[in-house]
Amino acid sequence: MTFVLLTRAALRPHEIVDTVRHPSAGAVVTFEGVVRDHHEGRAVTRLEYEAYDSMARAEMARIADEVETSMVGVRVACGHRIGTLEVGEVAVVCAASAPHREEAFSACRRLIDELKHRVPIWKREHGPDGASWVGWVDARCGHR
């Protein structure tokens, strides 16, 4: 059973990692995405994450299942925070186990890359210059 978590509570990376451990796994790889104090030359004081909850959970589970199905012996799990996070807090955790390290690294990278690309979670950065949504483009301002 694939483990995915979308929560307002602080993530506990070891709990997510523990869900992928098994006797046939010789390698366990984790990724932690942490709120940093800058982005593209701007100071960041905190982040806000919003999600389309049911769709985000379903897509996270779908991605995890795709990774596990495509890689023999791999187990993956992930958790993502929503709400307001301060600099230094963990925003996302991905874990992958496999018989060997190459597969575990590959699975973990694929999991985080697909999560960032496909899951409907939006990030708003706050800093001294105000707040802005990351990646947002106003559709009303198209090219003429």
C-alpha positions as CSV (number, residue, x, y, z in Angstrom):
1,M,0.0,0.0,0.0
2,T,1.5,3.3,-1.1
3,F,1.8,6.0,1.6
4,V,1.0,9.6,0.7
5,L,0.3,12.5,3.0
6,L,-1.0,16.0,2.6
7,T,-1.1,17.9,5.9
8,R,-1.0,21.1,7.8
9,A,1.1,19.5,10.5
10,A,4.9,19.4,10.6
11,L,6.2,16.5,8.5
12,R,8.2,13.8,10.3
13,P,10.6,12.5,7.7
14,H,11.5,9.3,9.6
15,E,7.8,8.2,9.6
16,I,7.6,8.6,5.9
17,V,10.9,6.7,5.4
18,D,9.7,3.9,7.7
19,T,6.8,3.2,5.3
20,V,9.2,2.1,2.5
21,R,11.6,0.0,4.5
22,H,11.4,-3.8,3.9
23,P,13.7,-6.8,4.1
24,S,14.5,-6.8,0.4
25,A,15.5,-3.2,0.3
26,G,19.3,-2.7,0.4
27,A,18.9,1.1,-0.2
28,V,16.7,3.8,1.1
29,V,16.9,7.3,-0.3
30,T,15.1,10.4,0.9
31,F,14.6,13.9,-0.3
32,E,13.5,16.8,1.9
33,G,12.4,20.1,0.4
34,V,13.0,22.9,2.9
35,V,11.8,26.5,2.8
36,R,14.8,28.7,2.0
37,D,15.3,32.4,2.6
38,H,15.5,33.5,-1.0
39,H,14.2,32.8,-4.5
40,E,15.4,34.3,-7.8
41,G,17.2,37.1,-6.0
42,R,14.3,38.0,-3.7
43,A,14.3,37.6,0.1
44,V,11.7,35.1,1.3
45,T,10.4,35.2,4.9
46,R,7.8,32.4,4.6
47,L,5.8,30.4,2.1
48,E,2.1,29.5,1.9
49,Y,1.1,26.3,0.2
50,E,-2.5,25.7,-1.1
51,A,-3.8,22.6,-2.7
52,Y,-6.9,21.2,-4.3
53,D,-6.9,18.6,-1.5
54,S,-8.7,15.6,-3.0
55,M,-7.2,16.0,-6.4
56,A,-3.7,16.5,-4.9
57,R,-3.9,13.3,-2.8
58,A,-5.2,11.3,-5.7
59,E,-2.4,12.6,-8.0
60,M,0.2,11.9,-5.4
61,A,-1.0,8.3,-5.0
62,R,-1.2,7.9,-8.8
63,I,2.4,9.1,-9.2
64,A,3.7,6.9,-6.4
65,D,1.9,3.9,-8.0
66,E,3.4,4.7,-11.4
67,V,6.9,4.8,-9.9
68,E,6.4,1.5,-8.0
69,T,4.8,-0.3,-11.0
70,S,7.6,0.7,-13.4
71,M,10.5,-0.3,-11.1
72,V,10.7,-3.8,-9.7
73,G,11.3,-4.0,-6.0
74,V,10.8,-0.2,-5.4
75,R,8.6,1.3,-2.7
76,V,7.9,5.0,-2.5
77,A,6.2,7.3,-0.1
78,C,5.7,11.1,0.1
79,G,4.3,13.9,2.2
80,H,3.7,17.5,1.4
81,R,2.8,20.4,3.7
82,I,0.0,22.9,3.1
83,G,-0.5,26.2,5.0
84,T,2.1,28.6,6.1
85,L,5.7,27.5,6.5
86,E,8.6,29.5,7.9
87,V,12.2,29.4,6.6
88,G,13.9,26.1,7.6
89,E,10.6,24.1,7.8
90,V,10.3,20.9,5.7
91,A,7.7,21.4,2.9
92,V,8.0,18.0,1.1
93,V,9.5,14.6,1.9
94,C,10.0,11.8,-0.6
95,A,11.4,8.4,0.2
96,A,12.2,5.4,-2.0
97,S,13.6,2.0,-1.2
98,A,14.9,-0.6,-3.6
99,P,17.2,-3.6,-3.7
100,H,20.1,-1.4,-4.9
101,R,21.0,2.3,-4.6
102,E,20.8,3.2,-8.3
103,E,17.1,2.2,-8.4
104,A,16.4,4.0,-5.1
105,F,18.0,7.2,-6.2
106,S,16.2,7.0,-9.6
107,A,12.8,6.4,-7.9
108,C,13.2,9.2,-5.4
109,R,14.2,11.7,-8.1
110,R,11.3,10.6,-10.4
111,L,8.9,10.9,-7.5
112,I,9.8,14.5,-6.5
113,D,10.0,15.6,-10.2
114,E,6.6,14.3,-11.0
115,L,5.1,15.7,-7.8
116,K,6.3,19.2,-8.6
117,H,5.2,18.9,-12.2
118,R,1.7,17.3,-11.8
119,V,0.2,17.8,-8.3
120,P,-2.1,20.8,-7.9
121,I,-0.2,22.5,-5.1
122,W,0.4,26.2,-5.3
123,K,3.1,28.2,-3.6
124,R,3.0,31.9,-2.5
125,E,6.2,33.5,-1.4
126,H,6.2,36.3,1.2
127,G,9.1,38.7,1.7
128,P,9.9,42.3,2.4
129,D,8.6,43.3,-1.0
130,G,5.2,41.7,-0.4
131,A,3.7,38.4,-1.5
132,S,3.5,36.7,-4.9
133,W,2.4,33.4,-6.3
134,V,5.2,31.3,-7.8
135,G,4.7,30.6,-11.5
136,W,1.5,32.6,-11.8
137,V,0.8,34.3,-15.0
138,D,-2.3,36.5,-15.5
139,A,-4.1,35.0,-18.4
140,R,-5.7,38.4,-19.0
141,C,-2.3,39.8,-20.0
142,G,-1.7,37.7,-23.1
143,H,0.4,38.9,-26.0
144,R,-1.3,41.2,-28.5
